[in-house]
């Protein structure tokens, strides 16, 4: 793979738990680029990695993973309330 561009950014520690799922989802959506994580920053490598829209999409994907994880308990409670199923009592 020839690397034509490289973009990277340091991440806030609050976002670190969501990096693995973000990389998985983003890699599926953009198979021509490679996303690397060195423990504190994300890096996009590949022919399209210099595209600022692509990097913005990676950051948005990371934010969405964070929101998804944080709202999962609430969504579960709402579904249990609507369906009448309470998994906590099982």
DARA-V597357 format. One record per helix or strand of 3 or more residues. SS is the DSSP state (alpha for helix, beta for strand). FROM is the first residue (numbers start at 1). TO is the last residue. If there is no record, write none. Layout:
ss	from	to
SS	FROM	TO
SS	FROM	TO
This chain:
ss	from	to
beta	5	10
alpha	13	29
beta	34	37
beta	41	46
alpha	52	83
alpha	87	89
